[in-house]
């Protein structure tokens, strides 16, 4: 068993080390600085940080009530809903992107029943169009909202799983005591359950964030990989490879690894600090 | 007085039906029975934590059958204490009064008064992690008593305590209940505990009170 574990760890470590050694031996310092300073790569980093943060926040907001309901209540159809929530995880990423494209751009729900009406894309444009700065167009497909939606669709499913497991591990007794002391359900949830679930919430947020950063398939189909506009780091890797710049792709990949590690360490350190809340 | 008339309530896969009993005002009723026989379900129904299928629950002359848990004026002490993991002992004691909108001055007076009565002044700033079983149950008792309930429901509060702590807690619960004129319903499967603490004993067997 230890042998199998070691082999798998060697594979993970080997992949990362291969990237590092490939960059060291093939990319000069000036070239490295050039890639990092590239205008499109810098835009891509900024858009990645922005979209992943929005996705993580949205995922936690959605995962909190769904995870809680699935953990605490039994209701008709629960098994079906539970299974449906895993669909974004098990579907091929390109299918997720394609389905989003059709839902938001081609076939809104009312058209399923033969009722004519605007697509979500058109509605979004009408609502937000007047508020857009000059030269910018409001919309979803092939724009930043599509990047966020594509990331969110998959990341939220992971966040929901994490929150459900978190609530499963918290005894409902404490919130029942809070109810007898005068809390209504939402007060008991926010005053007692949420503070106890805090570590699970931060894990769900981190998982959603890192998952969103790694997302590519749905973004490719739904948002496209338009340089400087819908380009996030995962699309940068693809774009660099597609123009034959393997060195650039490896450097961007290493940036993604570094960002993921920094985020994980930051959250772990913050978690350690918040764990003191339980012990002091 | 705690009065339960023809109470029917679902307990997992089975139903407890037609349960009736009374605990007179100021007395300590003990409900006994085997594990899984539905004692906790009855207690939860009285506390408003379990939906009542039929029957009537009256607390101190008030029909509370369909009232929310927080409107019943009950103090609830669960089996393992179920302390709020992120709050200090002081915050746990102040929780109920705060939720019920007491003035800060009143809360600041009530918390040390309770802590002294229960002998937990020295742990007021500590969090539940690392508290002993006896300390946890004292805090849980204090948290329930903080809002001055007329009725106290205790769900096997002493089952996890060692013998020495157990005796001390029995004494403490008895004195607190008598001193404050509280009507209590206490669940246990220990005959010895029931004999030590009960004014009135009930035995639940096969879904029926004996």
HADDOCK unambig.tbl for C-alpha pairs under 7 A between the chains (distance, minus, plus):
assign (segid A and resid 173 and name CA) (segid B and resid 82 and name CA) 5.79 0.50 0.50
assign (segid A and resid 174 and name CA) (segid B and resid 82 and name CA) 4.94 0.50 0.50
assign (segid A and resid 174 and name CA) (segid B and resid 83 and name CA) 6.22 0.50 0.50
assign (segid A and resid 174 and name CA) (segid B and resid 84 and name CA) 6.13 0.50 0.50
assign (segid A and resid 176 and name CA) (segid B and resid 49 and name CA) 6.91 0.50 0.50
assign (segid A and resid 177 and name CA) (segid B and resid 76 and name CA) 6.28 0.50 0.50
assign (segid A and resid 179 and name CA) (segid B and resid 69 and name CA) 5.79 0.50 0.50
assign (segid A and resid 179 and name CA) (segid B and resid 70 and name CA) 5.47 0.50 0.50
assign (segid A and resid 180 and name CA) (segid B and resid 47 and name CA) 6.87 0.50 0.50
assign (segid A and resid 180 and name CA) (segid B and resid 69 and name CA) 4.77 0.50 0.50
assign (segid A and resid 180 and name CA) (segid B and resid 70 and name CA) 4.37 0.50 0.50
assign (segid A and resid 180 and name CA) (segid B and resid 74 and name CA) 6.45 0.50 0.50
assign (segid A and resid 180 and name CA) (segid B and resid 75 and name CA) 6.80 0.50 0.50
assign (segid A and resid 180 and name CA) (segid B and resid 76 and name CA) 6.75 0.50 0.50
assign (segid A and resid 181 and name CA) (segid B and resid 70 and name CA) 5.42 0.50 0.50
assign (segid A and resid 181 and name CA) (segid B and resid 96 and name CA) 4.96 0.50 0.50
assign (segid A and resid 182 and name CA) (segid B and resid 70 and name CA) 3.78 0.50 0.50
assign (segid A and resid 182 and name CA) (segid B and resid 71 and name CA) 6.64 0.50 0.50
assign (segid A and resid 182 and name CA) (segid B and resid 96 and name CA) 6.77 0.50 0.50
assign (segid A and resid 182 and name CA) (segid B and resid 99 and name CA) 6.15 0.50 0.50
assign (segid A and resid 182 and name CA) (segid B and resid 100 and name CA) 6.09 0.50 0.50
assign (segid A and resid 183 and name CA) (segid B and resid 70 and name CA) 6.32 0.50 0.50
assign (segid A and resid 183 and name CA) (segid B and resid 99 and name CA) 6.38 0.50 0.50
assign (segid A and resid 192 and name CA) (segid B and resid 84 and name CA) 6.56 0.50 0.50
assign (segid A and resid 195 and name CA) (segid B and resid 86 and name CA) 6.57 0.50 0.50
assign (segid A and resid 196 and name CA) (segid B and resid 85 and name CA) 6.30 0.50 0.50
assign (segid A and resid 196 and name CA) (segid B and resid 86 and name CA) 6.35 0.50 0.50
assign (segid A and resid 277 and name CA) (segid B and resid 86 and name CA) 5.73 0.50 0.50
assign (segid A and resid 278 and name CA) (segid B and resid 85 and name CA) 6.05 0.50 0.50
assign (segid A and resid 278 and name CA) (segid B and resid 86 and name CA) 5.10 0.50 0.50
assign (segid A and resid 278 and name CA) (segid B and resid 127 and name CA) 6.09 0.50 0.50
assign (segid A and resid 278 and name CA) (segid B and resid 129 and name CA) 6.24 0.50 0.50
assign (segid A and resid 279 and name CA) (segid B and resid 127 and name CA) 5.84 0.50 0.50
assign (segid A and resid 279 and name CA) (segid B and resid 129 and name CA) 5.38 0.50 0.50
assign (segid A and resid 280 and name CA) (segid B and resid 126 and name CA) 5.95 0.50 0.50
assign (segid A and resid 280 and name CA) (segid B and resid 127 and name CA) 5.76 0.50 0.50
